Amino acid sequence: MSFPRFTPRQLCAFVAVADLGSFAKAGERLSLSTSAISQLVSELESLLGFRLFDRTTRTVSLTPAGREFQSSAKNVLVHMELAKATADDIRNRAAGIVRVAAPLILASTILPAAVKAYAKSHPGVLVRIRDTQVEDLIGTVNKAAVDLAVGPDQPVSEGIARMDLFRSPWVLWFAPSHPLIKRSEVTWNELREHPLVVAGRDYERTISLTHNEYHENERITPVDIVDNISTAFGMAAEELGLVIAPAYVGLLGRRFDLEMRPIVEPEVTRQVCLYQSSTRAASPAAEGFRDHLISWLAGKDDLGQRARP
């Protein structure tokens, strides 16, 4: 492909003279001397191979060829301005697409609220949320399927950077009619007396390892492990079991009219992290949303830094 050899400055000079009918006035518009404008137009005519203006001592008018070329020249300049504006938006994190992976509960509650807050100041940035299984979070970043991932603490491989976002204690959720409604907190030992439901397979890694000082017959074993937290909450609402989950899922749990109580002795917490590639440069839009998410989460006091009834 061969590219034209004329420059934007030459096109600007031509369009200005065509619009104003004067080399002197074109020079004033572009903050150039009349001779500089004349030189730019002459260079453009030489490159094009035809005259653009008929000149006399008093008037300047477009030639037929100049009139035909005028609209194309203006279109080129318009698209160059659009390209410059787009580049400015990208550089200033005001435009672009950001893909963020997160498990269901984070993808359906915390991230939409963060995206809504970001859109108010960055309407040109499109943030796409992808709900992903916890065990697949790192893989989506590795494969460049997403720019960022948010989820529970996971071991990372080379090429993945992990940043702590917030900690959330594991708490108990149950129907308002349950006898535990009278309690302000519940111990892990007491939970052995009740049927328990958990969502997600990482319960074993997070909870069981915390209690590895107990004998096998003293460990707390749930009666059911389901894939989705909404299923667990539905079971709790129908009094089929008590749900153990991190406090931040309360953003969804309250929609089921469930009660929450801290679990103590000991308090067990889940670390929520942000993951991104350490080998691929993030786009300005992704960097902008990442920085927003970090600061936005730091200002939230309802994500379970400390469980409260």
N, C-alpha and C positions, 0 to 999 in steps of 0.2 A: 504494500500500500504506500503510495506517495502522498506526502502531506504538503499543504500549501506553505509557501515560504514567507507570506506576508505576516505581519505582527499585529497584535491587538492595538498598539499605539497607532499604526497606520490606518486601521479600520476606524478607530475613534476619531482621528483627524478627518477622514473622509466623511463620516456620518455627521460630524459637527458642521463641516462646511456645507454639506447638502441641506441640513436643517436650517442653517442661519443665512445661507447665500452669501457668505463673506468669510474670507480667510482671517481677517482681523478679528471678527467677532468669535470665530471658532477658536482662535488663539486665546481670547479672553476666557472662554468657557473652560478650556483645558489648561489654563495658566502656562501657555507657551507663547513664544514670539510668532509673528506672522510668517517670518521666514522659515521657522521650524515646522509650522503647519504645511507650508508650501513644499518643503523638502519631503515630508512624510507622504503627502499626496503624490508627489512625483515618483517617489520610490514605489508606491503601490501601483501606479499606472504602469511603471516599467515591468513590474512582476506580473501584472495581469495581461499586459500586451494590448491595452486599448485605453483611450482617453476617458476620464471620468467627468471632466468639466470643460465647458467652453468658457474661456476667459477673455474679457475685454478690460479696458482700463477702468470701467465703472461697474461692470456686472460679472457675476459668476453664476453659471447655470449648468445643470446636469446634462450630459450628452444622453442620447437614447440608451447607450450601453450602461452609462452610469445609473440611469433610472432603474434598469433591470437588475443591476448589482446591488442597489441600495437596500432592498428588503432582505436580501441574503446577508449582507453585512450587519444589518441591525439584529437579525436573528442570531448570528454568531456571537455578538456582544451580549445579547440577552442571556444566552445559554452559558456564556463565560461568567456572567454575574451570578447566575444561579449556581454554577459550580463553585464559585468563590464563597457564596453564602452557605452552601452545603458543607464545604470544608471548614468554614468558621464554626458552624453548628457542631460538627463532629469534634473539632479541636476543643470547643468550649463545653462538650458533653451535653449539648442541647438536642442532639438527634442521633438516631441509630436504633438498633434492635439488640436487646439483651435477653438471653435465655438462661433461666434459673431453674434448677431441679431441686425438689424437696419432697419428703414423705408427705402422705396425704394430709395429716393434721396441720403441718406447717404450710403446705401448699393451699389449703382451703381456708385458713384463718389468718395467720400472721403475715404471710407474704402479700395477699391481696390488700391488706390494710397499709403495708409499707409501700406498695406500688401506687395506691391511691394518693398517698401523701407526696410521693415523688412526682407524680404526674402534674400536680398543681404548679410546680416550678419548672418542670421539664416536659411540657406537653408533646414535644417532638420525639421523645424516646419511647419506644414500644418495648415493654417488658413482658416476655412470654414465660408463663409458669408451667413447668412440667412436673406432674406428680409422679414420683419414682419410688420404688422399693428402697428401703434403707441400704440393703446390700448392693444395690446398683449405683449408688450415688457417686462413688469414686470412679467407676467405669465410665459414666457419662461425661465426666470431666476429662478423663484420659483420652477418650475417643473424640473429644472436641464437639460432642453433641450438644453441650451447654457451655456457657461462659462461667457460670458459678453454680455451686451446689450448697445447700444448707440442710443440716441434719445432725443426728447424734454423732458423738465422738466415734471415729472409725480409724483404724490403722491406715496409714497412707504409704504409698510407694514413692520411689524417686520420680520427680517430675510433678508432684502434687504438693501444693502449699496449704496448710491448715491453720485457721485462726479461730480462737475461742470467741464466741459471741455472748453466751450467757449460760448460767447453770439453773437447773430447775429440779426441785426435790420431787421424789416419787410420793404420791399422795393416794388417798382412798376416795372412791366415788361410790355413792349408793343412793337408793331411793329415800325420799323424806320420811317414809313410814318405817324405816329400819330402826331397831333399838339403839344403834350407834349414834343416832341423831342427838342423844343427850350428852355425848362425849365431845370434848374439845380437841382431843388427839387420841391416836390409837398406836399401840406398840406392835412390832412385828410378831411377837409371840402370840398376841391376842388374835392375830389374823388366822392362825392355824385352826381356829374354831369356826371359821366361816368359809363357804365356797367362794373361790376367787377366780376372776377372769382377767386375762391380760391380752393385749393386742400386739402382735409382732414377735418375732423370734429372738430379738435382742434382749428380751426380758432375762433370759438365762445368763447372758454375759453381764448385764448390769446389776441384777439383783442377787443371783446365786453366788457370784464371786464375792459380793460384799459379805455374805454369810458363810464364807468358806471355813470359818472357825467352828461351825456347828458340825455335829455328826450328820451323816446322810439322813438318818430318820428324824432329824430335827429341822431339816430344810423345809421351806415353805414352797409347796408345789401347787400351782393353780389347777383347778378342775377343768379348765378349758383355755386354749390359746387360739384366738381368732386372728384373721388377717387385718381387719379394719377396726379402728377404734369406734367408729359409729355402731358397728355390730355389738361390741362390748357394752357401749352405753345403752343400747336398746335392751340388752339382756339385764343390765342393772336396773333400768327403769321398770322392768316387769318383775323385779325381785328374784331373778334367776341366779344372781351372784353379785359380789362386790368387785369393782374394777380397780386394779392398781395401774396407775399411769402417771407420767410426769405432770406437774402442776399446770404447765402451759396448755395442756389439752383442755383446760377449763373453759377456754374460749368457745369450745364446742360442747363440753359437758353441761354447761348451764342451759343450753338449748333443750336438753332432755330433762330439765328441772331436777337435776341430781344435786346432792349435797357433797361437799368435799371436806375431808379432815386430814391433817398432817399425820404421817407415819413416823414414829420416833423410836429411839433406842435400837439402832442408831438412825439418824436422818441420812437417807441415801439420795444422792443427786445425780442428775444426768447433765452432761456437758453438751451443749449444742454448738456446732462449729460451722464455719464457712470454708469451702474448698474451692480452689482454683488452680489452674496450671501454673507451674513455676518456670516452665520452659517456653511457653507461648505468650507473647505480649497481649495483654487485654486491650480491647478497644476502649477509646475514651468513654463511650456510653457505658460499658460494663464497669469501668473504674468509677464512674460517677455514681452508678446505682449501688455499687459495693460500699463506697464511702457513705452514701445516704443510709443504707441499711444498718451499718455499724452504729452510726450516730443516732438513728431512729430507735433502734433496739435499746441503746443505752439510756434513752429517755423514758422507756416503758417500765412501769412498776407492777404490771399484772402478769408477768411471764414466769412467776414462781421463784424469784430469788430466795424467798422464804415462804413456805406454805402457811396460809392463813385460812381459818374456817370462815 
